[in-house]
Amino acid sequence: MIDNPYSSFDIKGKVALVVGATGAFGSVAARTYAGAGCKVSLTGGNKSELEKISDEISKVGCENLLINERPSSEKECQTIVNATVKKFARIDILVVASGINKVSKVDEMSPDTFSTVMDVNVTQSWLMAREVTKQMKNQGEGGKIVLVSSARGLLGHPAGYTAYCASKSAVDGITKALGCELGDTGITVNAIAPTVFRSPLTSWMFEDNPEAQKVRSGFITRVPKGRLGEPEDLAGPLLFLSSRASDFYTGHILYADGGYTAG
């Protein structure tokens, strides 16, 4: 008998590093960790937005650190990790939520655009996972690494998503490879793959005007749950992947998509 199964999800006091904390998923992660009692290191390139997130989670008593850096090179990633460790002495959880999409038909997309999407979504995820793995290994107590994929890592899209789909498929590959590579270290590596959920970028799809209703209804016909995602739909999966509850779960892509990829 398990006396207190809820304790497996307890991450109070853990140190969470959220890379890309001002983005749609990154801000969800920051709020989730703050609400769960973590100490949170926030990173991103938009200082004013970082300050807003920092102020918000500070109001619920979350001790946090603001790092105005993007993981654009090995040096920047080292700076992010070193600053977090200097402040909190350790890193227990990493979420890499930074990413971009450049929509363009393949015959109209420049090689530079393709390379940029791959660099931000793939190389920078790998670089952050690399630096944090070093720190977690030195700590010798395992850890949790959560990357951000997408339903588009599994499925194509007709609008011009060759770079984005390729990048998220690559993130899936990194997740699986690291899950195997780090299996005996106590470090789990998984990814969350959402589909459309409410954010500043998608808020127009939730409006009641005819255009939004048309796009939304067309998309929802392919979602078994019959609705678009909300930020809180991602909090539960994230908490699972960040806690002891997922200690025997690694190298997996968790599709938080209302069943979209199941059909």
ABEGO torsion letter per residue (X at the ends): XBABAAAAABABGBBBBBBGAABAAAAAAAAAAAAAGBBBBBBEABAAAAAAAAAAAAAAGBBBBBBBBBBABAAAAAAAAAAAAAAAGBBABBBBABEBBBBBBAAABBAAAAAAAAAAAAAAAAAAAAAAAAAAAAAGAEEBBBBBBBAAAABBBAAGAAAAAAAAAAAAAAAAAAAAAAAAAGBBBBBBBBBBBBBAAAAAAABABAAAAAAAAAAAAABAAGBBBBAAAAAAAAAAAABAAAAABBGBBBBBAGGAAAX
